[in-house]
Amino acid sequence: MRILLVEDELVVARSVAALLSGHRITTDIVGSGEEGLDHLRIYTYDAVVLDRILPDMDGLEFVRRVRTARITTPILMLSGHGDTATRVKGITLGADDFLTKPFEPQELVARLLAIVRRASGFADQTLRAGPIEMDLKSQDCRVNGRPVHLTGKEQAILQLMMTRKGMVLSKEAILTHLYGGMDEPEIKIVDVFVCKLRKKLANAGSPNLIGTVWGRGYILREPSPSESSVAAA
């Protein structure tokens, strides 16, 4: 999972990033609203963690501009002022949740995972596709109930595909998700990661859920009933 943290206080930003890293959540940090808007226009994120007070604009204005641009990335707003009027306005403008500072670290993680699940259409913290299950909190992957060890990049690709089942993901989109536009290797590395991921899932007894759409990218589909029966057998 990759999130965008819009926070101008570097100490706070690094602390939050370290906390999320412990839950296998990659964090890109920007220090202003305009930088945040630029990143959301270019890159794909699972969520935004937004400070209420920014050096160049109010966090509420940031939310308004994001939603006006029809960017649907879920937003968790942080604020030192938890008055009802501010919370109501933030949610009315399009924020998905609101957390008052100071907050418990585990509550931040729980709320962040919750808005990502809701945005992806999942009611609980487990993603499912055919015989594959992935726990969003622990990032553990299982196929037919058996654990499958994935590298960080393989896990990130599988999670991205599972939250966007039935959608064709371009190699460029996958590469951006993995590296956030920074120090990106050649795009052919995506093929290498997907190849290794497919082999691990196949060895664990999963049908070939990851398909190639020539000239466009990759797609994860639910198996047909007949494929599911064969895999179960």
Secondary structure, DSSP 8 states (H G I E B T S, - for coil): -EEEEE-S-HHHHHHHHHHHHTTT-EEEEESSHHHHHHHHHHS--SEEEEESB-SSSBHHHHHHHHHHTT----EEEEES---HHHHHHHHHHT-SEEEESS--HHHHHHHHHHHHHHHHT-SSSEEEETTEEEETTT--EEETTEEE---HHHHHHHHHHHTTTT--B-HHHHHHHHHTTSS---THHHHHHHHHHHHHHHHTT----EEEETTTEEEE----HHHHHHHH-
